[in-house]
Amino acid sequence: MKQLIIPAGKQVYCISDMHLGFPDAKTSRERERVLIDWLSHIQEDVSDLFLLGDIFDFWFEYKQVVPKGFVRFIGALASLADQGVRLHVFVGNHDLWMKDYFEQELGAIIYREATDFEFQFSDKHIRICMGHGDGMGPGDYGYKLLKKVFVNPIAQFLFGWLHPDLGVRLAHAWSGTRKTSTIKAGEVPFDPETDFILSAVRDRYAIDHQLDRGVLAYVFGHRHHPIAMPLGDCATYYNLGDWFSPAYKHAYVLKITENGLDFALFQPKS
Ligand SMILES: [Mn+2]
């Protein structure tokens, strides 16, 4: 359980699945601008910013090189970090090849597994479990096998020795083959009977509830559809949606405040 003290008047913001770079440079640049506007809007009261994975549609850190692009977004994060905002970055299945670049540059904390947090407000403690959500629960064996290859140190070492122009092109070609399924993921209706993250969350909740751990919410991304689903009387499963679906219709923001949780659709400025 990681404990975070939240100063009076401040709050915690969580978003997921921005997939910067997807599906092309022009659309991604527009989304990047909207995200930067949002970051400047929250800067007055954010203490901790959680990015729950798939920030980038593809990210790979070579020993001396990182992918081109996203300078404005990374710059906006740097500016928040310089003001004392803590950045919490979960790796997603699209950007799991993060190493220590954001740690070194932004002081970000990188998470590779679902993690429990306790947010300590002046008169209240809120416990929340957060993660990206890929590879959780039953099924999806094809992806689980692929993830074993992706996280394999030898496979990463070999990929890292490809010239970046070739490696990044291969990665984009791979992402391109999955473009339709990425876009469609958010359009598939949420089915509580088959949702693999919900299945894993229910297992976790059963244990937490039995041990009276007081976990208020289980927050994930990855599925690209927004969900707020009660689990029993006092806990909720949230999924934060995504930022690339048309008109930001799936872009949800979870705020953790001294008054509790606030889960709301992002409202772009017209
Ligand atoms: Mn995603």
Boltz pocket constraint, residues with backbone or C-beta under 6 A from the ligand:
constraints:
  - pocket:
      binder: B
      contacts: [[A, 17], [A, 19], [A, 53], [A, 54], [A, 92], [A, 94], [A, 222], [A, 223], [A, 224]]
      max_distance: 6.0
